[in-house]
Structure formats: C-alpha cells, structure tokens
C-alpha cells in the first residue's frame, strides 16, 4: 500500500515521493527564469570592465562595480546550486530533502539577485545622472522588488492559507 500524504483538503493525494517530484519540477521551472536573467546580467557585467569608458570610473564606482560582479557570481552559484544538489544526490532516495535544500538555495539566490540588480542599477544611475538622486531611485526599485518578490507572496499565503485541521 502506498504511503500517501493526506492532503485531500488541498486537492492532492500523493505520496511523499510524488510530491517531491512535483515540487522539483516546479522549482526547475522557476530556476530557468531566474537563471536566464542572472546569466544575461552577469554576462553584461563581465563585459563592462573591457569597455573604454571603464577607465574613467572613480574609485567609488569601481568599488560598486567589483561588488556587483562578486554579487553576480554569488547569485549564479546559488541559482545553479540546486542543479548540483540534484546531480550529487541523484539515486540516493533523498528527493524530498533535495527539494528543501534546493528551495533554500533558490531563495538565497533571489536575495542575491536583488542585491546584484540594486548594485548594478546604482552604478548605472550614478554614471548616467551624476546626481544624489541615484540612491533614492535604487531604494525605490529595491522596495518594488521586495514587494513583488516577497511581500505579495507572503500576503497571498497569509490570506489564502487554509491549513489542514490537524496542524
């Protein structure tokens, strides 16, 4: 007899392994979107140092650039990490645990991506505007991202979460 996860209230009747497989598939789809964005951003960041105008950057802007590149590399590591996790643990009957750890790495990757985008935006706006307005614009964008990526999902979860009776 199958060991089923009792989730009738949630519309699912699946084993722990079936649930892990479903969640893994969902996570892979999410990672494809995030990885594509970070790869494009990171590629552009790597090319900046080879542009003729890079030599004109002041010390502060160079520090922001270096920070941004390091953040981009860390983001790439976190968002590719779940693939490595899966590959290293494949066949070990650890899919549910793999999903948990991969999900954690993905959230870390999203936070790092937010930092990378903010840092990139700060550098670009400092160069483009030569104004103290740049940090304020970045702060506004960061608030927007936090709202879209974290606050709205948390709010939806809170408003629509209907836990099973035994929780």
Beta strands, then each sheet from edge to edge (+ up, - down):
strand 1: 4-7
strand 2: 12-15
sheet 1: 1+ 2-
end
